Amino acid sequence: MTCDRVREQIPECLAGRLDAAARQRLIDHVEGCAACRSQLAELGVVWRGLESMKEPEPSQAMRARFLETLQAYQEGYQDAQRRAAVAAPQSWWAGLWPARPVWQAAFTAFLLIAGGLAGRYALAPRQQDSSSPEMAQLRGQVENLRQLVTLSLLQEQSASSRLRGVTYSYQVSQPDEQVEQALLRAVNHDSNVNVRLSAVDALAKFTGNPEVRRALLDSIPVQDSPLVQIALIDLMVQLRDKSAVEALGRLAADSAVNEDVRRHAATAAKKLEVSR
């Protein structure tokens, strides 16, 4: 046997997957080859070390987050099934259509304006400046309707619709107080944990507003879900918000708070303290 072939078979030998004849050929080679014998010994140490390692167990926070996410998915799926049972077959487009007539009208206007904007851009001569007052007005109307659709979906009874509303808020390019407040209400009061977690992520784009950052920080101790609390703490670290150090310290010292949240808050406070 060649040294290259032996070295390819050493892991299989250590795992016990070689048949008796192949194993004997490998042993015969190793007995007469110092280089292969040394490699076998080194890999043997590593292999035994791996066998002695304990299989890591997921943390309670990870397990809780998985179970809550699974529950949110099941609720959304069951709600969709109930809707499908009482409604005629619908296309994927119907899932995006708001339930309330007033928002249906707004959504229709949004589509008309968006189509008009695209048509004007396609038909207009290329030498025209895209920043003309007319184009700016059309873009402003599209932006306003994006905000309306976001607000509409966030007020729906279905958790899956509210999740779509949170996702739609990413298309709002300019900070808007109504959208900010709707997302903050979702973080603080939505009955679905998955919606709250998504709203935390969506609000990251609005944290240039000090009032939004303060509202998110104030939301941490009043949350009943450790997962949302941890997501908010992570956002404070991501923003490097040093004003959060004191509040996180109080949270870490509160014995009534979930243990995983307390540890997370203590670690976050230290990171922010060091970055001062």
C-alpha positions in Angstrom: 0.0 0.0 0.0 1.1 3.5 -0.7 1.4 6.2 2.1 -1.3 8.3 0.4 -3.7 5.4 0.4 -3.0 4.6 4.0 -3.5 8.2 5.1 -6.9 8.2 3.3 -7.9 5.1 5.3 -6.7 6.1 8.7 -10.0 8.0 9.6 -12.0 5.0 8.5 -9.8 2.7 10.5 -10.3 4.8 13.7 -14.0 4.8 13.1 -14.1 1.1 12.8 -15.4 1.0 9.2 -12.5 -1.0 7.6 -13.0 -4.7 7.0 -10.5 -7.1 8.6 -8.4 -7.5 5.4 -8.0 -3.8 4.8 -7.3 -3.1 8.4 -4.6 -5.7 8.4 -3.0 -4.3 5.3 -3.0 -0.8 6.9 -1.4 -2.2 10.1 1.3 -4.0 8.1 2.2 -0.8 6.3 2.2 1.4 9.5 4.5 -1.0 11.3 7.2 -0.4 8.6 6.5 3.3 7.9 7.4 5.8 10.6 5.6 8.8 8.9 2.3 7.0 8.7 2.7 5.6 12.2 3.2 9.1 13.5 0.1 10.4 11.7 -2.0 7.5 13.0 -0.9 8.3 16.5 -1.7 12.0 16.2 -5.1 11.3 14.7 -5.8 8.7 17.3 -5.4 11.4 20.0 -7.7 13.7 18.3 -10.3 11.0 17.7 -10.3 9.9 21.3 -10.7 13.6 22.4 -13.7 13.9 20.1 -15.3 10.8 21.6 -14.9 12.2 25.1 -16.6 15.4 24.3 -20.2 15.8 25.5 -22.9 16.6 23.0 -23.9 20.2 23.6 -27.4 20.8 24.8 -29.4 23.8 23.4 -30.1 26.6 26.0 -33.5 27.1 27.5 -33.8 30.4 25.7 -33.2 28.8 22.3 -35.7 26.0 23.1 -38.3 28.6 24.2 -37.8 30.7 21.1 -38.2 27.7 18.9 -41.4 26.6 20.6 -42.9 30.1 20.5 -42.0 30.5 16.8 -43.4 27.0 16.1 -46.6 28.0 17.9 -46.9 31.2 15.9 -46.4 29.3 12.7 -49.1 26.8 13.7 -51.5 29.6 14.6 -50.9 31.3 11.3 -51.3 28.0 9.4 -54.5 27.2 11.2 -55.9 30.7 10.5 -55.1 30.3 6.8 -56.8 26.9 6.7 -59.9 28.3 8.3 -60.0 31.2 5.8 -59.5 28.7 2.9 -62.4 26.6 4.1 -64.9 29.4 3.9 -63.6 31.3 0.9 -63.4 30.5 -2.8 -60.0 29.4 -4.2 -57.8 32.4 -4.4 -54.5 33.2 -6.0 -51.3 34.2 -4.2 -52.3 37.8 -4.9 -55.4 37.5 -2.6 -53.1 36.9 0.4 -51.7 40.5 0.0 -55.1 42.1 -0.4 -56.3 44.1 2.7 -59.6 43.0 4.3 -61.0 46.4 4.9 -62.7 48.3 2.0 -61.0 51.6 2.8 -57.6 50.0 2.6 -58.5 48.1 -0.5 -59.2 51.4 -2.2 -55.9 52.8 -0.9 -54.1 49.7 -2.2 -55.7 50.1 -5.6 -54.6 53.7 -5.8 -51.1 52.6 -4.9 -51.0 50.1 -7.7 -52.4 52.7 -10.2 -49.8 55.3 -9.1 -47.0 52.7 -9.2 -48.0 51.6 -12.6 -48.2 55.2 -13.8 -44.8 56.0 -12.4 -43.3 53.0 -14.1 -45.0 53.9 -17.4 -43.9 57.5 -17.3 -40.4 56.4 -16.6 -40.4 53.9 -19.5 -41.9 56.3 -22.0 -40.2 59.5 -21.0 -37.1 60.5 -23.0 -33.9 59.5 -21.3 -32.6 63.1 -21.2 -35.3 64.2 -18.8 -34.2 64.6 -15.2 -35.7 61.9 -13.0 -35.7 64.5 -10.1 -38.3 66.7 -11.9 -41.1 68.1 -9.7 -43.7 65.7 -11.4 -41.5 62.6 -10.7 -40.9 63.8 -7.1 -44.7 64.2 -6.6 -45.4 60.7 -7.9 -42.7 59.2 -5.7 -44.2 61.0 -2.7 -47.6 59.6 -3.5 -46.2 56.1 -3.8 -44.4 56.5 -0.4 -47.6 57.7 1.2 -49.5 54.7 0.0 -46.8 52.3 1.1 -47.3 53.8 4.6 -51.1 53.3 4.3 -50.8 49.7 3.3 -48.3 49.0 6.1 -50.7 50.6 8.6 -53.7 48.6 7.2 -52.0 45.3 7.5 -50.7 46.0 11.0 -54.4 46.4 12.1 -55.6 43.1 10.7 -56.8 40.4 13.1 -54.8 37.7 11.4 -51.2 37.3 12.8 -50.0 36.3 9.3 -51.4 39.6 7.9 -49.7 41.6 10.6 -46.5 39.9 9.8 -46.9 41.0 6.2 -47.5 44.5 7.5 -44.2 44.4 9.4 -42.4 43.1 6.3 -44.1 45.8 4.1 -42.8 48.5 6.4 -39.3 47.8 5.1 -40.4 49.5 1.8 -41.1 52.7 3.6 -38.0 54.7 2.7 -38.7 57.8 4.8 -39.2 57.9 8.6 -42.9 58.2 9.3 -44.3 58.8 12.8 -47.5 56.8 12.2 -45.5 53.8 11.0 -43.1 54.1 13.9 -45.9 54.2 16.4 -47.7 51.3 14.8 -44.5 49.2 14.9 -43.9 50.2 18.6 -47.5 49.2 19.4 -46.8 45.8 17.8 -43.6 45.4 19.9 -45.4 46.2 23.1 -48.9 44.8 22.6 -49.2 42.3 19.8 -50.5 39.0 21.0 -48.2 37.1 18.7 -44.5 36.8 19.7 -43.4 36.3 16.2 -45.0 39.6 15.1 -43.3 41.3 18.1 -39.9 39.9 17.2 -40.3 41.0 13.5 -41.4 44.5 14.6 -38.2 44.8 16.7 -36.1 44.1 13.6 -38.2 46.5 11.4 -37.7 49.3 13.9 -34.0 49.1 13.6 -34.2 51.4 10.5 -36.0 54.1 12.6 -33.6 54.2 15.5 -32.0 57.4 14.2 -34.9 58.9 16.1 -33.9 59.2 19.8 -37.5 58.8 20.9 -37.8 55.5 19.1 -34.6 54.3 20.8 -35.9 55.4 24.2 -39.2 53.7 23.6 -37.5 50.4 22.6 -35.3 50.6 25.8 -38.4 51.3 28.0 -40.1 48.3 26.4 -37.6 45.7 27.6 -38.7 45.4 31.3 -42.4 45.3 30.4 -42.2 42.5 27.9 -43.6 39.1 28.9 -41.5 37.2 26.4 -37.8 36.6 27.2 -37.2 36.2 23.5 -38.4 39.7 22.7 -36.5 41.1 25.7 -33.3 39.4 24.4 -34.0 40.8 20.8 -34.4 44.3 22.2 -31.2 44.0 24.3 -29.3 42.8 21.2 -30.6 45.9 19.3 -29.3 48.2 22.1 -25.8 46.6 21.7 -26.0 46.8 17.9 -26.9 50.5 18.2 -24.1 51.0 20.8 -26.6 53.0 22.8 -24.5 53.8 25.9 -27.5 55.4 27.6 -28.9 51.9 28.0 -26.2 50.8 30.4 -28.0 51.9 33.5 -31.3 50.3 32.5 -29.7 47.0 31.5 -27.8 47.0 34.8 -31.1 47.3 36.7 -32.6 44.5 34.6 -29.6 42.2 35.3 -30.1 42.8 39.0 -33.8 42.1 39.1 -34.4 38.6 40.5 -37.9 38.6 39.1 -36.6 38.6 35.5 -35.9 35.5 33.5 -32.4 34.2 34.3 -31.3 34.1 30.6 -32.5 37.6 30.1 -30.6 38.8 33.2 -27.4 37.2 31.9 -27.9 38.7 28.5 -28.5 42.1 30.0 -25.4 41.9 32.2 -23.2 40.9 29.2 -24.7 43.7 27.1 -24.2 46.3 29.8 -20.5 45.3 30.1 -20.1 45.6 26.3 -21.6 49.0 26.2 -19.6 50.1 29.3 -16.4 49.1 27.6 -17.2 50.9 24.4 -17.8 54.2 26.2 
